[in-house]
Amino acid sequence: MIGREPKKDNDLFFTCSLIEYIARKTKNTKKYVVDKLGKKNIEKIYNLEKYIIVKI
C-alpha cells in the first residue's frame, strides 16, 4: 500500500469527520454528539462506513 493509508485510518477519519459535520450542522459540541450517539452507534459507523452515504 505505497502512498495509501491503511483502511482503518480511513475509517477513523470518516467517523471523526462525520461527528464534526453533525456537530456543526446541529450547532452542538463534538462531545455532545459523541455522548448522544453512544459507543455502540459510533462503533457501527466506524465498522460500516463503506455502506453509509452522506448527502451534503
C-alpha positions in Angstrom: 0.0 0.0 0.0 2.6 2.6 -1.0 1.1 6.1 -1.0 -2.2 5.0 0.6 -3.3 5.0 4.2 -4.5 1.8 5.8 -8.2 1.1 5.6 -8.7 1.6 9.4 -7.1 5.0 9.2 -9.6 6.0 6.6 -12.5 4.6 8.6 -11.3 6.6 11.7 -11.0 9.8 9.6 -14.5 9.2 8.2 -16.0 8.6 11.6 -14.4 11.7 13.1 -15.3 13.9 10.1 -19.0 12.7 10.4 -19.1 13.6 14.1 -17.6 17.0 13.4 -20.1 17.6 10.5 -23.1 16.6 12.7 -21.8 18.9 15.4 -21.5 21.9 13.1 -24.9 21.3 11.4 -26.7 20.9 14.8 -24.7 23.7 16.4 -23.6 21.4 19.2 -20.2 20.4 20.6 -18.5 17.2 19.3 -18.6 15.9 22.9 -22.4 16.3 22.9 -22.8 14.5 19.6 -20.5 11.7 20.8 -22.4 11.3 24.0 -25.8 11.2 22.2 -24.6 8.7 19.6 -23.1 6.4 22.2 -20.3 3.9 21.9 -22.4 1.3 20.1 -23.5 3.6 17.3 -20.0 5.1 16.8 -18.6 1.5 16.5 -21.2 0.8 13.9 -20.3 3.9 11.9 -16.6 3.0 12.2 -17.1 -0.6 11.1 -19.7 0.0 8.4 -18.6 3.3 6.9 -18.4 1.9 3.4 -22.2 1.4 3.5 -23.1 4.9 4.6 -23.8 7.5 2.0 -23.9 11.1 3.3 -25.9 13.6 1.4 -24.5 17.1 1.8 
